[in-house]
Amino acid sequence: MAPTIIIPRTAKFFQSSTSRKEALSLYREILRTTKAFHWCDEKGEPWNIRLRKEARKEFDLSREEIDPLIVARMLVTGRDCVQHIQQKFNDADRAAWERIEKDSRSR
C-alpha cells in the first residue's frame, strides 16, 4: 500500500503566498528595470511605457495559473530574463562610458 501524504492547509497557503510575493517582487524588478529604457520606438512611444504594458499583460494572463510547477517555472524564467537584460544593459552602458572617456582623452 502506498503511503499517504497529508498536506496541512497552511502549507498550501504558504506556497501560494510565497509565489505571490515572488511574483510581486519580480514585477517590481521589471518596473525598476524599465526605467532605464527612455528612448522611443519607431512609433514614438517610449520603450519604458511599452515594456511596462507588456509586463502587465503577461502577468495578467498568468494570474489564474494554479499549477505550482508552472508558476515556479514562470517565475524562474522571468527572473532570469530580467537579470540578462540588466547585465546586457549594464555592459552596453559601461562600453559607452569607456568610449566617451577614450574620446575625451584623445582631444
Jmol script that loads the backbone (N, CA, C; Angstrom):
load data "model"
ATOM      1  N   MET A   1       0.830  -1.173   0.000  1.00  0.00           N
ATOM      2  CA  MET A   1       0.000   0.000   0.000  1.00  0.00           C
ATOM      3  C   MET A   1       0.885   1.251   0.000  1.00  0.00           C
ATOM      4  N   ALA A   2       0.573   2.195  -0.872  1.00  0.00           N
ATOM      5  CA  ALA A   2       1.365   3.420  -0.995  1.00  0.00           C
ATOM      6  C   ALA A   2       1.123   4.327   0.203  1.00  0.00           C
ATOM      7  N   PRO A   3       2.176   5.008   0.651  1.00  0.00           N
ATOM      8  CA  PRO A   3       1.991   5.902   1.802  1.00  0.00           C
ATOM      9  C   PRO A   3       1.123   7.098   1.428  1.00  0.00           C
ATOM     10  N   THR A   4       0.362   7.556   2.371  1.00  0.00           N
ATOM     11  CA  THR A   4      -0.487   8.723   2.176  1.00  0.00           C
ATOM     12  C   THR A   4       0.247   9.944   2.702  1.00  0.00           C
ATOM     13  N   ILE A   5       0.307  10.958   1.864  1.00  0.00           N
ATOM     14  CA  ILE A   5       0.962  12.202   2.261  1.00  0.00           C
ATOM     15  C   ILE A   5      -0.125  13.200   2.623  1.00  0.00           C
ATOM     16  N   ILE A   6      -0.078  13.661   3.836  1.00  0.00           N
ATOM     17  CA  ILE A   6      -1.062  14.636   4.304  1.00  0.00           C
ATOM     18  C   ILE A   6      -0.408  16.006   4.285  1.00  0.00           C
ATOM     19  N   ILE A   7      -1.021  16.902   3.530  1.00  0.00           N
ATOM     20  CA  ILE A   7      -0.504  18.266   3.437  1.00  0.00           C
ATOM     21  C   ILE A   7      -1.430  19.168   4.237  1.00  0.00           C
ATOM     22  N   PRO A   8      -0.908  19.814   5.273  1.00  0.00           N
ATOM     23  CA  PRO A   8      -1.756  20.704   6.054  1.00  0.00           C
ATOM     24  C   PRO A   8      -2.236  21.891   5.212  1.00  0.00           C
ATOM     25  N   ARG A   9      -3.373  22.427   5.567  1.00  0.00           N
ATOM     26  CA  ARG A   9      -3.924  23.568   4.823  1.00  0.00           C
ATOM     27  C   ARG A   9      -2.977  24.755   4.834  1.00  0.00           C
ATOM     28  N   THR A  10      -2.262  24.946   5.900  1.00  0.00           N
ATOM     29  CA  THR A  10      -1.351  26.086   5.982  1.00  0.00           C
ATOM     30  C   THR A  10      -0.213  25.961   4.983  1.00  0.00           C
ATOM     31  N   ALA A  11       0.192  24.747   4.644  1.00  0.00           N
ATOM     32  CA  ALA A  11       1.270  24.563   3.669  1.00  0.00           C
ATOM     33  C   ALA A  11       0.831  25.048   2.296  1.00  0.00           C
ATOM     34  N   LYS A  12      -0.410  24.773   1.913  1.00  0.00           N
ATOM     35  CA  LYS A  12      -0.912  25.250   0.625  1.00  0.00           C
ATOM     36  C   LYS A  12      -0.963  26.773   0.612  1.00  0.00           C
ATOM     37  N   PHE A  13      -1.432  27.353   1.717  1.00  0.00           N
ATOM     38  CA  PHE A  13      -1.479  28.810   1.795  1.00  0.00           C
ATOM     39  C   PHE A  13      -0.080  29.395   1.699  1.00  0.00           C
ATOM     40  N   PHE A  14       0.871  28.771   2.374  1.00  0.00           N
ATOM     41  CA  PHE A  14       2.244  29.262   2.351  1.00  0.00           C
ATOM     42  C   PHE A  14       2.808  29.234   0.941  1.00  0.00           C
ATOM     43  N   GLN A  15       2.551  28.156   0.205  1.00  0.00           N
ATOM     44  CA  GLN A  15       3.058  28.058  -1.163  1.00  0.00           C
ATOM     45  C   GLN A  15       2.478  29.157  -2.035  1.00  0.00           C
ATOM     46  N   SER A  16       1.178  29.381  -1.988  1.00  0.00           N
ATOM     47  CA  SER A  16       0.581  30.402  -2.833  1.00  0.00           C
ATOM     48  C   SER A  16       1.003  31.797  -2.380  1.00  0.00           C
ATOM     49  N   SER A  17       1.138  31.980  -1.073  1.00  0.00           N
ATOM     50  CA  SER A  17       1.579  33.267  -0.555  1.00  0.00           C
ATOM     51  C   SER A  17       3.016  33.565  -0.983  1.00  0.00           C
ATOM     52  N   THR A  18       3.858  32.544  -0.939  1.00  0.00           N
ATOM     53  CA  THR A  18       5.246  32.715  -1.359  1.00  0.00           C
ATOM     54  C   THR A  18       5.319  33.035  -2.841  1.00  0.00           C
ATOM     55  N   SER A  19       4.556  32.314  -3.646  1.00  0.00           N
ATOM     56  CA  SER A  19       4.546  32.570  -5.082  1.00  0.00           C
ATOM     57  C   SER A  19       4.055  33.981  -5.373  1.00  0.00           C
ATOM     58  N   ARG A  20       3.054  34.411  -4.648  1.00  0.00           N
ATOM     59  CA  ARG A  20       2.527  35.763  -4.841  1.00  0.00           C
ATOM     60  C   ARG A  20       3.597  36.810  -4.514  1.00  0.00           C
ATOM     61  N   LYS A  21       4.296  36.603  -3.412  1.00  0.00           N
ATOM     62  CA  LYS A  21       5.353  37.548  -3.035  1.00  0.00           C
ATOM     63  C   LYS A  21       6.469  37.562  -4.073  1.00  0.00           C
ATOM     64  N   GLU A  22       6.836  36.385  -4.562  1.00  0.00           N
ATOM     65  CA  GLU A  22       7.877  36.309  -5.580  1.00  0.00           C
ATOM     66  C   GLU A  22       7.430  36.981  -6.873  1.00  0.00           C
ATOM     67  N   ALA A  23       6.161  36.786  -7.242  1.00  0.00           N
ATOM     68  CA  ALA A  23       5.639  37.406  -8.453  1.00  0.00           C
ATOM     69  C   ALA A  23       5.621  38.924  -8.317  1.00  0.00           C
ATOM     70  N   LEU A  24       5.189  39.413  -7.163  1.00  0.00           N
ATOM     71  CA  LEU A  24       5.189  40.864  -6.940  1.00  0.00           C
ATOM     72  C   LEU A  24       6.608  41.423  -6.953  1.00  0.00           C
ATOM     73  N   SER A  25       7.529  40.697  -6.372  1.00  0.00           N
ATOM     74  CA  SER A  25       8.925  41.117  -6.375  1.00  0.00           C
ATOM     75  C   SER A  25       9.472  41.177  -7.797  1.00  0.00           C
ATOM     76  N   LEU A  26       9.162  40.155  -8.585  1.00  0.00           N
ATOM     77  CA  LEU A  26       9.601  40.136  -9.974  1.00  0.00           C
ATOM     78  C   LEU A  26       8.973  41.282 -10.754  1.00  0.00           C
ATOM     79  N   TYR A  27       7.693  41.519 -10.564  1.00  0.00           N
ATOM     80  CA  TYR A  27       7.003  42.601 -11.272  1.00  0.00           C
ATOM     81  C   TYR A  27       7.617  43.960 -10.926  1.00  0.00           C
ATOM     82  N   ARG A  28       7.899  44.174  -9.660  1.00  0.00           N
ATOM     83  CA  ARG A  28       8.535  45.431  -9.251  1.00  0.00           C
ATOM     84  C   ARG A  28       9.937  45.574  -9.847  1.00  0.00           C
ATOM     85  N   GLU A  29      10.666  44.466  -9.907  1.00  0.00           N
ATOM     86  CA  GLU A  29      12.003  44.493 -10.502  1.00  0.00           C
ATOM     87  C   GLU A  29      11.919  44.829 -11.992  1.00  0.00           C
ATOM     88  N   ILE A  30      10.919  44.298 -12.663  1.00  0.00           N
ATOM     89  CA  ILE A  30      10.721  44.626 -14.079  1.00  0.00           C
ATOM     90  C   ILE A  30      10.418  46.112 -14.231  1.00  0.00           C
ATOM     91  N   LEU A  31       9.560  46.643 -13.387  1.00  0.00           N
ATOM     92  CA  LEU A  31       9.224  48.073 -13.464  1.00  0.00           C
ATOM     93  C   LEU A  31      10.455  48.939 -13.199  1.00  0.00           C
ATOM     94  N   ARG A  32      11.288  48.539 -12.245  1.00  0.00           N
ATOM     95  CA  ARG A  32      12.513  49.305 -11.981  1.00  0.00           C
ATOM     96  C   ARG A  32      13.462  49.232 -13.171  1.00  0.00           C
ATOM     97  N   THR A  33      13.530  48.073 -13.794  1.00  0.00           N
ATOM     98  CA  THR A  33      14.433  47.898 -14.932  1.00  0.00           C
ATOM     99  C   THR A  33      13.971  48.716 -16.132  1.00  0.00           C
ATOM    100  N   THR A  34      12.666  48.831 -16.330  1.00  0.00           N
ATOM    101  CA  THR A  34      12.169  49.563 -17.493  1.00  0.00           C
ATOM    102  C   THR A  34      12.474  51.055 -17.423  1.00  0.00           C
ATOM    103  N   LYS A  35      12.751  51.566 -16.241  1.00  0.00           N
ATOM    104  CA  LYS A  35      13.078  52.990 -16.126  1.00  0.00           C
ATOM    105  C   LYS A  35      14.305  53.378 -16.938  1.00  0.00           C
ATOM    106  N   ALA A  36      15.191  52.417 -17.190  1.00  0.00           N
ATOM    107  CA  ALA A  36      16.423  52.703 -17.924  1.00  0.00           C
ATOM    108  C   ALA A  36      16.186  52.860 -19.419  1.00  0.00           C
ATOM    109  N   PHE A  37      15.060  52.357 -19.923  1.00  0.00           N
ATOM    110  CA  PHE A  37      14.781  52.400 -21.361  1.00  0.00           C
ATOM    111  C   PHE A  37      13.978  53.651 -21.677  1.00  0.00           C
ATOM    112  N   HIS A  38      14.661  54.760 -21.896  1.00  0.00           N
ATOM    113  CA  HIS A  38      13.996  56.043 -22.049  1.00  0.00           C
ATOM    114  C   HIS A  38      13.832  56.486 -23.495  1.00  0.00           C
ATOM    115  N   TRP A  39      14.451  55.795 -24.455  1.00  0.00           N
ATOM    116  CA  TRP A  39      14.308  56.208 -25.845  1.00  0.00           C
ATOM    117  C   TRP A  39      12.989  55.689 -26.415  1.00  0.00           C
ATOM    118  N   CYS A  40      12.638  56.156 -27.623  1.00  0.00           N
ATOM    119  CA  CYS A  40      11.345  55.835 -28.228  1.00  0.00           C
ATOM    120  C   CYS A  40      11.473  54.780 -29.317  1.00  0.00           C
ATOM    121  N   ASP A  41      10.375  54.066 -29.558  1.00  0.00           N
ATOM    122  CA  ASP A  41      10.341  53.101 -30.652  1.00  0.00           C
ATOM    123  C   ASP A  41      10.005  53.833 -31.953  1.00  0.00           C
ATOM    124  N   GLU A  42       9.766  53.072 -33.024  1.00  0.00           N
ATOM    125  CA  GLU A  42       9.513  53.673 -34.335  1.00  0.00           C
ATOM    126  C   GLU A  42       8.203  54.452 -34.384  1.00  0.00           C
ATOM    127  N   LYS A  43       7.280  54.170 -33.476  1.00  0.00           N
ATOM    128  CA  LYS A  43       6.007  54.887 -33.433  1.00  0.00           C
ATOM    129  C   LYS A  43       6.074  56.135 -32.549  1.00  0.00           C
ATOM    130  N   GLY A  44       7.185  56.330 -31.869  1.00  0.00           N
ATOM    131  CA  GLY A  44       7.343  57.474 -30.983  1.00  0.00           C
ATOM    132  C   GLY A  44       6.946  57.202 -29.542  1.00  0.00           C
ATOM    133  N   GLU A  45       6.568  55.961 -29.234  1.00  0.00           N
ATOM    134  CA  GLU A  45       6.198  55.607 -27.860  1.00  0.00           C
ATOM    135  C   GLU A  45       7.458  55.245 -27.080  1.00  0.00           C
ATOM    136  N   PRO A  46       7.648  55.824 -25.903  1.00  0.00           N
ATOM    137  CA  PRO A  46       8.834  55.468 -25.105  1.00  0.00           C
ATOM    138  C   PRO A  46       8.844  53.978 -24.762  1.00  0.00           C
ATOM    139  N   TRP A  47      10.031  53.381 -24.836  1.00  0.00           N
ATOM    140  CA  TRP A  47      10.160  51.947 -24.584  1.00  0.00           C
ATOM    141  C   TRP A  47       9.764  51.581 -23.168  1.00  0.00           C
ATOM    142  N   ASN A  48      10.038  52.450 -22.198  1.00  0.00           N
ATOM    143  CA  ASN A  48       9.691  52.084 -20.826  1.00  0.00           C
ATOM    144  C   ASN A  48       8.183  51.915 -20.661  1.00  0.00           C
ATOM    145  N   ILE A  49       7.397  52.719 -21.315  1.00  0.00           N
ATOM    146  CA  ILE A  49       5.939  52.585 -21.240  1.00  0.00           C
ATOM    147  C   ILE A  49       5.488  51.318 -21.954  1.00  0.00           C
ATOM    148  N   ARG A  50       6.069  51.080 -23.115  1.00  0.00           N
ATOM    149  CA  ARG A  50       5.700  49.882 -23.883  1.00  0.00           C
ATOM    150  C   ARG A  50       6.059  48.601 -23.120  1.00  0.00           C
ATOM    151  N   LEU A  51       7.246  48.580 -22.516  1.00  0.00           N
ATOM    152  CA  LEU A  51       7.675  47.404 -21.755  1.00  0.00           C
ATOM    153  C   LEU A  51       6.807  47.189 -20.521  1.00  0.00           C
ATOM    154  N   ARG A  52       6.403  48.274 -19.871  1.00  0.00           N
ATOM    155  CA  ARG A  52       5.520  48.143 -18.709  1.00  0.00           C
ATOM    156  C   ARG A  52       4.164  47.567 -19.103  1.00  0.00           C
ATOM    157  N   LYS A  53       3.635  48.020 -20.242  1.00  0.00           N
ATOM    158  CA  LYS A  53       2.360  47.479 -20.719  1.00  0.00           C
ATOM    159  C   LYS A  53       2.471  45.985 -21.003  1.00  0.00           C
ATOM    160  N   GLU A  54       3.556  45.590 -21.654  1.00  0.00           N
ATOM    161  CA  GLU A  54       3.757  44.175 -21.970  1.00  0.00           C
ATOM    162  C   GLU A  54       3.922  43.330 -20.709  1.00  0.00           C
ATOM    163  N   ALA A  55       4.653  43.845 -19.731  1.00  0.00           N
ATOM    164  CA  ALA A  55       4.830  43.116 -18.473  1.00  0.00           C
ATOM    165  C   ALA A  55       3.489  42.943 -17.773  1.00  0.00           C
ATOM    166  N   ARG A  56       2.707  43.999 -17.743  1.00  0.00           N
ATOM    167  CA  ARG A  56       1.389  43.936 -17.103  1.00  0.00           C
ATOM    168  C   ARG A  56       0.513  42.901 -17.807  1.00  0.00           C
ATOM    169  N   LYS A  57       0.559  42.905 -19.140  1.00  0.00           N
ATOM    170  CA  LYS A  57      -0.232  41.957 -19.925  1.00  0.00           C
ATOM    171  C   LYS A  57       0.170  40.517 -19.608  1.00  0.00           C
ATOM    172  N   GLU A  58       1.473  40.251 -19.547  1.00  0.00           N
ATOM    173  CA  GLU A  58       1.961  38.903 -19.243  1.00  0.00           C
ATOM    174  C   GLU A  58       1.550  38.459 -17.844  1.00  0.00           C
ATOM    175  N   PHE A  59       1.648  39.346 -16.874  1.00  0.00           N
ATOM    176  CA  PHE A  59       1.267  38.990 -15.511  1.00  0.00           C
ATOM    177  C   PHE A  59      -0.243  38.773 -15.400  1.00  0.00           C
ATOM    178  N   ASP A  60      -1.029  39.594 -16.109  1.00  0.00           N
ATOM    179  CA  ASP A  60      -2.477  39.396 -16.087  1.00  0.00           C
ATOM    180  C   ASP A  60      -2.874  38.068 -16.718  1.00  0.00           C
ATOM    181  N   LEU A  61      -2.203  37.690 -17.809  1.00  0.00           N
ATOM    182  CA  LEU A  61      -2.519  36.427 -18.474  1.00  0.00           C
ATOM    183  C   LEU A  61      -2.187  35.215 -17.598  1.00  0.00           C
ATOM    184  N   SER A  62      -1.155  35.324 -16.798  1.00  0.00           N
ATOM    185  CA  SER A  62      -0.734  34.178 -15.984  1.00  0.00           C
ATOM    186  C   SER A  62      -1.286  34.224 -14.555  1.00  0.00           C
ATOM    187  N   ARG A  63      -2.129  35.173 -14.265  1.00  0.00           N
ATOM    188  CA  ARG A  63      -2.670  35.344 -12.917  1.00  0.00           C
ATOM    189  C   ARG A  63      -3.468  34.132 -12.439  1.00  0.00           C
ATOM    190  N   GLU A  64      -4.194  33.480 -13.325  1.00  0.00           N
ATOM    191  CA  GLU A  64      -5.082  32.381 -12.945  1.00  0.00           C
ATOM    192  C   GLU A  64      -4.388  31.021 -12.884  1.00  0.00           C
ATOM    193  N   GLU A  65      -3.100  30.977 -13.163  1.00  0.00           N
ATOM    194  CA  GLU A  65      -2.374  29.695 -13.142  1.00  0.00           C
ATOM    195  C   GLU A  65      -2.294  29.167 -11.716  1.00  0.00           C
ATOM    196  N   ILE A  66      -2.663  27.887 -11.533  1.00  0.00           N
ATOM    197  CA  ILE A  66      -2.675  27.313 -10.190  1.00  0.00           C
ATOM    198  C   ILE A  66      -1.651  26.193 -10.027  1.00  0.00           C
ATOM    199  N   ASP A  67      -1.105  25.692 -11.120  1.00  0.00           N
ATOM    200  CA  ASP A  67      -0.114  24.614 -11.028  1.00  0.00           C
ATOM    201  C   ASP A  67       1.188  25.183 -10.465  1.00  0.00           C
ATOM    202  N   PRO A  68       1.626  24.721  -9.287  1.00  0.00           N
ATOM    203  CA  PRO A  68       2.813  25.309  -8.666  1.00  0.00           C
ATOM    204  C   PRO A  68       4.087  25.127  -9.485  1.00  0.00           C
ATOM    205  N   LEU A  69       4.181  24.042 -10.254  1.00  0.00           N
ATOM    206  CA  LEU A  69       5.371  23.850 -11.086  1.00  0.00           C
ATOM    207  C   LEU A  69       5.429  24.853 -12.226  1.00  0.00           C
ATOM    208  N   ILE A  70       4.295  25.106 -12.830  1.00  0.00           N
ATOM    209  CA  ILE A  70       4.257  26.093 -13.920  1.00  0.00           C
ATOM    210  C   ILE A  70       4.517  27.491 -13.375  1.00  0.00           C
ATOM    211  N   VAL A  71       3.936  27.803 -12.227  1.00  0.00           N
ATOM    212  CA  VAL A  71       4.168  29.114 -11.604  1.00  0.00           C
ATOM    213  C   VAL A  71       5.650  29.285 -11.286  1.00  0.00           C
ATOM    214  N   ALA A  72       6.252  28.262 -10.711  1.00  0.00           N
ATOM    215  CA  ALA A  72       7.679  28.323 -10.378  1.00  0.00           C
ATOM    216  C   ALA A  72       8.516  28.491 -11.639  1.00  0.00           C
ATOM    217  N   ARG A  73       8.168  27.769 -12.696  1.00  0.00           N
ATOM    218  CA  ARG A  73       8.907  27.884 -13.960  1.00  0.00           C
ATOM    219  C   ARG A  73       8.792  29.296 -14.544  1.00  0.00           C
ATOM    220  N   MET A  74       7.585  29.870 -14.486  1.00  0.00           N
ATOM    221  CA  MET A  74       7.394  31.233 -14.997  1.00  0.00           C
ATOM    222  C   MET A  74       8.206  32.236 -14.181  1.00  0.00           C
ATOM    223  N   LEU A  75       8.221  32.068 -12.869  1.00  0.00           N
ATOM    224  CA  LEU A  75       8.972  32.990 -12.021  1.00  0.00           C
ATOM    225  C   LEU A  75      10.474  32.886 -12.263  1.00  0.00           C
ATOM    226  N   VAL A  76      10.979  31.664 -12.387  1.00  0.00           N
ATOM    227  CA  VAL A  76      12.414  31.478 -12.632  1.00  0.00           C
ATOM    228  C   VAL A  76      12.797  32.040 -13.996  1.00  0.00           C
ATOM    229  N   THR A  77      11.976  31.756 -15.002  1.00  0.00           N
ATOM    230  CA  THR A  77      12.257  32.263 -16.345  1.00  0.00           C
ATOM    231  C   THR A  77      12.213  33.787 -16.371  1.00  0.00           C
ATOM    232  N   GLY A  78      11.209  34.359 -15.730  1.00  0.00           N
ATOM    233  CA  GLY A  78      11.101  35.814 -15.684  1.00  0.00           C
ATOM    234  C   GLY A  78      12.279  36.461 -14.986  1.00  0.00           C
ATOM    235  N   ARG A  79      12.673  35.896 -13.856  1.00  0.00           N
ATOM    236  CA  ARG A  79      13.813  36.435 -13.109  1.00  0.00           C
ATOM    237  C   ARG A  79      15.100  36.342 -13.937  1.00  0.00           C
ATOM    238  N   ASP A  80      15.272  35.204 -14.611  1.00  0.00           N
ATOM    239  CA  ASP A  80      16.455  35.002 -15.447  1.00  0.00           C
ATOM    240  C   ASP A  80      16.492  36.015 -16.592  1.00  0.00           C
ATOM    241  N   CYS A  81      15.350  36.242 -17.229  1.00  0.00           N
ATOM    242  CA  CYS A  81      15.284  37.217 -18.330  1.00  0.00           C
ATOM    243  C   CYS A  81      15.614  38.629 -17.855  1.00  0.00           C
ATOM    244  N   VAL A  82      15.070  39.008 -16.720  1.00  0.00           N
ATOM    245  CA  VAL A  82      15.343  40.345 -16.181  1.00  0.00           C
ATOM    246  C   VAL A  82      16.830  40.501 -15.865  1.00  0.00           C
ATOM    247  N   GLN A  83      17.439  39.477 -15.280  1.00  0.00           N
ATOM    248  CA  GLN A  83      18.863  39.552 -14.963  1.00  0.00           C
ATOM    249  C   GLN A  83      19.713  39.648 -16.224  1.00  0.00           C
ATOM    250  N   HIS A  84      19.337  38.916 -17.278  1.00  0.00           N
ATOM    251  CA  HIS A  84      20.074  39.001 -18.546  1.00  0.00           C
ATOM    252  C   HIS A  84      19.956  40.398 -19.153  1.00  0.00           C
ATOM    253  N   ILE A  85      18.761  40.944 -19.128  1.00  0.00           N
ATOM    254  CA  ILE A  85      18.550  42.286 -19.678  1.00  0.00           C
ATOM    255  C   ILE A  85      19.350  43.312 -18.891  1.00  0.00           C
ATOM    256  N   GLN A  86      19.326  43.207 -17.570  1.00  0.00           N
ATOM    257  CA  GLN A  86      20.091  44.146 -16.746  1.00  0.00           C
ATOM    258  C   GLN A  86      21.586  44.032 -17.030  1.00  0.00           C
ATOM    259  N   GLN A  87      22.079  42.817 -17.173  1.00  0.00           N
ATOM    260  CA  GLN A  87      23.501  42.609 -17.451  1.00  0.00           C
ATOM    261  C   GLN A  87      23.880  43.187 -18.812  1.00  0.00           C
ATOM    262  N   LYS A  88      23.077  42.935 -19.826  1.00  0.00           N
ATOM    263  CA  LYS A  88      23.366  43.470 -21.161  1.00  0.00           C
ATOM    264  C   LYS A  88      23.316  44.990 -21.162  1.00  0.00           C
ATOM    265  N   PHE A  89      22.331  45.545 -20.466  1.00  0.00           N
ATOM    266  CA  PHE A  89      22.219  46.997 -20.403  1.00  0.00           C
ATOM    267  C   PHE A  89      23.422  47.595 -19.680  1.00  0.00           C
ATOM    268  N   ASN A  90      23.832  46.979 -18.583  1.00  0.00           N
ATOM    269  CA  ASN A  90      24.997  47.468 -17.849  1.00  0.00           C
ATOM    270  C   ASN A  90      26.268  47.360 -18.674  1.00  0.00           C
ATOM    271  N   ASP A  91      26.430  46.263 -19.432  1.00  0.00           N
ATOM    272  CA  ASP A  91      27.601  46.110 -20.295  1.00  0.00           C
ATOM    273  C   ASP A  91      27.626  47.176 -21.387  1.00  0.00           C
ATOM    274  N   ALA A  92      26.471  47.434 -22.003  1.00  0.00           N
ATOM    275  CA  ALA A  92      26.399  48.456 -23.052  1.00  0.00           C
ATOM    276  C   ALA A  92      26.658  49.842 -22.478  1.00  0.00           C
ATOM    277  N   ASP A  93      26.118  50.113 -21.298  1.00  0.00           N
ATOM    278  CA  ASP A  93      26.329  51.405 -20.650  1.00  0.00           C
ATOM    279  C   ASP A  93      27.800  51.608 -20.300  1.00  0.00           C
ATOM    280  N   ARG A  94      28.429  50.555 -19.781  1.00  0.00           N
ATOM    281  CA  ARG A  94      29.852  50.629 -19.441  1.00  0.00           C
ATOM    282  C   ARG A  94      30.695  50.862 -20.697  1.00  0.00           C
ATOM    283  N   ALA A  95      30.373  50.169 -21.780  1.00  0.00           N
ATOM    284  CA  ALA A  95      31.112  50.339 -23.031  1.00  0.00           C
ATOM    285  C   ALA A  95      30.948  51.763 -23.574  1.00  0.00           C
ATOM    286  N   ALA A  96      29.750  52.312 -23.461  1.00  0.00           N
ATOM    287  CA  ALA A  96      29.520  53.682 -23.927  1.00  0.00           C
ATOM    288  C   ALA A  96      30.345  54.671 -23.115  1.00  0.00           C
ATOM    289  N   TRP A  97      30.370  54.507 -21.796  1.00  0.00           N
ATOM    290  CA  TRP A  97      31.166  55.405 -20.959  1.00  0.00           C
ATOM    291  C   TRP A  97      32.652  55.267 -21.247  1.00  0.00           C
ATOM    292  N   GLU A  98      33.111  54.063 -21.531  1.00  0.00           N
ATOM    293  CA  GLU A  98      34.517  53.872 -21.888  1.00  0.00           C
ATOM    294  C   GLU A  98      34.853  54.570 -23.200  1.00  0.00           C
ATOM    295  N   ARG A  99      33.939  54.503 -24.184  1.00  0.00           N
ATOM    296  CA  ARG A  99      34.162  55.216 -25.445  1.00  0.00           C
ATOM    297  C   ARG A  99      34.189  56.719 -25.221  1.00  0.00           C
ATOM    298  N   ILE A 100      33.304  57.217 -24.367  1.00  0.00           N
ATOM    299  CA  ILE A 100      33.265  58.655 -24.080  1.00  0.00           C
ATOM    300  C   ILE A 100      34.571  59.090 -23.421  1.00  0.00           C
ATOM    301  N   GLU A 101      35.028  58.320 -22.446  1.00  0.00           N
ATOM    302  CA  GLU A 101      36.291  58.653 -21.777  1.00  0.00           C
ATOM    303  C   GLU A 101      37.468  58.599 -22.738  1.00  0.00           C
ATOM    304  N   LYS A 102      37.481  57.601 -23.602  1.00  0.00           N
ATOM    305  CA  LYS A 102      38.551  57.460 -24.578  1.00  0.00           C
ATOM    306  C   LYS A 102      38.557  58.645 -25.542  1.00  0.00           C
ATOM    307  N   ASP A 103      37.387  59.036 -26.021  1.00  0.00           N
ATOM    308  CA  ASP A 103      37.296  60.173 -26.937  1.00  0.00           C
ATOM    309  C   ASP A 103      37.684  61.481 -26.245  1.00  0.00           C
ATOM    310  N   SER A 104      37.307  61.644 -24.996  1.00  0.00           N
ATOM    311  CA  SER A 104      37.629  62.882 -24.292  1.00  0.00           C
ATOM    312  C   SER A 104      39.123  62.969 -23.978  1.00  0.00           C
ATOM    313  N   ARG A 105      39.790  61.838 -23.780  1.00  0.00           N
ATOM    314  CA  ARG A 105      41.227  61.844 -23.542  1.00  0.00           C
ATOM    315  C   ARG A 105      42.013  62.124 -24.838  1.00  0.00           C
ATOM    316  N   SER A 106      41.480  61.710 -25.964  1.00  0.00           N
ATOM    317  CA  SER A 106      42.199  61.901 -27.223  1.00  0.00           C
ATOM    318  C   SER A 106      42.105  63.326 -27.740  1.00  0.00           C
ATOM    319  N   ARG A 107      41.267  64.139 -27.156  1.00  0.00           N
ATOM    320  CA  ARG A 107      41.136  65.538 -27.609  1.00  0.00           C
ATOM    321  C   ARG A 107      42.172  66.402 -27.018  1.00  0.00           C
TER     322      ARG A 107
END
end "model"
wireframe off; spacefill off
backbone 0.3
color backbone group
